[in-house]
Amino acid sequence: MASRPIFAATDAAILTTHGHIQPATRRRRQISGSLMFSEASSLSENSVDSGVSLVRSFVIPEFMESVETLEYIGWGEEKATDIWARWEIVKQTESNEITFQQRFLEYALSAIPDLKLEDRQEDWDAEMLNWGVGDELRAAIMDEAYTNIRLTESAQYWVKDTMEIRYLSLERLQRDSRMRAQISATSTNNATNNATDNRENPEVIPQVATSSTIPGRLILYKAIAKDRVGQGPTGEISIESLVSGTPSDFRGVGGTTLYFTPNLEVAEHCRGYIRRRYNAAAPVMLELSVPNSFIEALPPYFLRFGDLWKEIVYTSRRGLLLRGDLKRIYQLPLIIAPIACSQNRTISSLDDYHQISSARHVLYVEDSEAIQYVFQGDTMLYSLEEHGEARLVSETSGSAS
């Protein structure tokens, strides 16, 4: 089962002519920043930029399924070679595409060790080096400017999250290239190209960020990599695509949980860390607007830092379900609470929740306690789809980096 190139042949020829990409060299290809960050519909045959050498550019693998891709997403050269050799054995033993079950990305991520209870945060770099993570990704994850955000999750989480983001961007480039090639083959003029492309790949038009004091509505924010955001057939943002994985602050395993923050500065800081870990990720800011009457009717449960917060977060961060009276927490549609982090030992590695303290285990951004809105359950998800409005926002001031 041969790996397909990221760019379709006909599309690659057009893009090369117009200066968006350069010919592949050693199974890698240099592409323009405009191609990396643009929607498929924004690159027509007549859109000529200044050429790859004159604009911000990126070097990506030529083939989607390759050792070069393993290095691109963040594995070191030696580890990438080892993973690739093992993957080729998997392909040879499961060569029938109909029964081939494991995806390349899943196999690449399986080399990340299972969550372990790190004793101290300063061991992260040595641990990641031992796993085979490349120098560039380790440096990005350990950037001291984002220590407070990094300490909200485990080393395994950030390695997996970053590798997924990088791979998703390659999948988008491949998908967009196939779309442009198809449009080029079936369209007769540029007007038809644009009409077809806009219908097949609707673009969400960013809106200027609005004040969080709009009468009658609550404004919440979430920073996320662009390629993680799902869209419906008419371009609306899929709230379902924003569901968080586990373990998280309020869910150890399973369930439907969505996290937002009412503080734009907190979300901007998170967005900066996404960009730091992958400068081609095009991280976006999402705004969720919901009527105040909707929130008040739930009603929200305010959980301040204290023993109950400690026990819930401690249990959840260890990947466990809440038991006994604590499991009633899952029945609450909305929890408003501080965001957890770990300044020294991770929360999951503590002996018990009594060792948690506000100074070491609550996230602060610009000296203020970071707050999260935690929406829980499938019913809550459907209600947000019905009553809420999610959209991309563009900032009126410089973003965090």
Salt bridges, closest charged atoms under 4 A:
ASP11 OD2 - ARG180 NH2 2.96
GLU39 OE2 - LYS226 NZ 3.21
ASP49 OD2 - HIS20 ND1 3.09
GLU65 OE2 - LYS91 NZ 3.39
GLU68 OE2 - ARG27 NE 3.11
GLU71 OE1 - ARG28 NH2 2.97
ASP82 OD2 - ARG86 NE 2.97
GLU122 OE2 - ARG120 NE 2.59
ASP125 OD1 - ARG138 NE 3.12
GLU127 OE2 - LYS116 NZ 3.89
ASP135 OD1 - ARG138 NH1 2.89
GLU136 OE2 - ARG166 NH2 2.90
ASP143 OD2 - ARG276 NE 2.66
GLU153 OE1 - ARG317 NH1 2.68
ASP161 OD1 - ARG228 NH2 3.08
ASP161 OD2 - ARG277 NH1 2.92
GLU164 OE2 - LYS160 NZ 2.64
GLU164 OE1 - ARG228 NH2 2.60
GLU171 OE2 - ARG103 NH2 2.67
ASP227 OD1 - ARG172 NE 2.45
ASP249 OD1 - ARG317 NH2 2.80
GLU268 OE1 - ARG271 NE 3.32
GLU287 OE2 - ARG391 NE 2.88
ASP307 OD1 - LYS310 NZ 3.81
GLU386 OE1 - HIS387 NE2 3.91
GLU395 OE1 - ARG271 NH2 3.00
